[in-house]
Amino acid sequence: MTEYSHAPEPLGVPTRRAAIRLIDAVLRRGESIEAALPAATRMVHGPDRGLAHAIAAETLRRLPDLDALIDGATARPLPPDAKARTALRIALVQALVLGTPPHAAIATVLPLVEGGPRRLVHGVFGTLMRGGATLPTLPALPEAVAERWRAAWGETMVEAAQAAIAAPPPLDLTLADPSATEQWSATLGGTSLMPGHVRLTGDHAPVTELPGFAEGAWWVQDVAASLPARAIGAGRGHALDLCAAPGGKTMQLAAAGWQVTAVDQSNNRLKRLRENLHRTRLKAQVVQVNLLDWAPAAPADAVLIDAPCSATGIFRRHPDVLHRVHPTLVAELAELQARILLRAADWVKPGGTLVYATCSLEPAEGEAQIEALLRDRDNFVLKDDTPGRILPGHIAGGNDGFFIASLARKN
């Protein structure tokens, strides 16, 4: 019996193949990079998995500009889903953004189009490199996204979003003990925008190796994501944290003195929440359940809803949302948010606080939800100190996009 074996692929090619699979999962199937990562990178390991992620993420971050370069160097436009186009995208992003030498960038891509338009890919890449191709300082947003955000927030916001996606986001930390802000800012070499917050910029050690991580003195949380729990403040009563995982807001509430019940449907995400609670030595009751099938035993003093949403506000770290989120998905999620919000409103004690938040830049997932709630429930009033809509660039040094509304239930 004859045995056949396949020669191993040239060094670096499996990593680029994994990157193409990630891009394909986002653009063709609407998956997030994180959801697609295990399957797409099953043949690569260690640092190569991280490199595949980086190539895919930077390609998606720069996609309109990469396509403009490619279209300017081809006689006839390549189909959007052509393998030759994707191969050129990842070769160009390596050479123009990630610092890969051009000869290595193209050499690791050409085997991916073996038996196909190899000469085309090689020729277009060579033409662009010899012509001194560059990418704009501010990446272009996908036109559909730019139009949607321009209509909702204006041209200034679109420009701020372009600036936000161009710059590596800082690392924001929330402290378990806000009174130690000055101490941890000095120890970590960071700056603070408010009590209980430290921001690190530039190069720093891996998160797990930073001072204070092992003893649970802080956790990673974008500064905008910390504002919903800050809107509730300190307390000694019962607080519900709904859609709670991975637990940043749960830990904030527990550290502020609340007795917290953290509710989420995802077992994997709740595993991370439990790990975070263990590391920080903070306590909360954890419940895995679909919110639409559950109700607390009694109303709570405070209810925080970090509702499932399109997550378009976190595009700086997750540029895939710019390409996989569309109006139909936003509408579907808005309908789910409305059901959750109306249901959870009944779980607030008279005199209690309801905070609704989404990491979205879509009005349907923010302002429209609160307007509908106030029409349907006349026993709630919007607090004057509500942070409201937080757009890119609202916080010095950068922030995720968020919507936050704080409401009081009347007696």
Salt bridges, closest charged atoms under 4 A:
GLU9 OE2 - ARG17 NH2 2.19
ASP24 OD1 - ARG28 NH1 3.62
ASP24 OD2 - ARG29 NH1 3.43
GLU31 OE2 - ARG29 NE 2.82
GLU34 OE2 - HIS53 NE2 3.35
GLU34 OE1 - HIS318 ND1 3.54
GLU58 OE2 - ARG61 NE 3.21
ASP67 OD1 - ARG85 NH1 3.13
ASP67 OD1 - ARG89 NE 2.81
ASP71 OD1 - ARG85 NH2 2.69
GLU114 OE1 - ARG118 NH1 2.74
GLU155 OE1 - ARG150 NE 2.50
ASP172 OD1 - HIS197 NE2 2.96
ASP172 OD1 - ARG199 NE 2.67
ASP222 OD1 - ARG316 NH2 2.77
ASP222 OD1 - ARG317 NH1 3.42
ASP301 OD1 - LYS349 NZ 3.42
ASP306 OD2 - LYS249 NZ 2.75
ASP320 OD2 - ARG324 NE 2.82
ASP346 OD1 - ARG377 NH1 2.80
GLU362 OE1 - ARG148 NE 2.81
GLU367 OE1 - ARG389 NH2 2.74
ASP400 OD1 - ARG316 NH2 2.91
ASP400 OD1 - ARG317 NH1 3.39
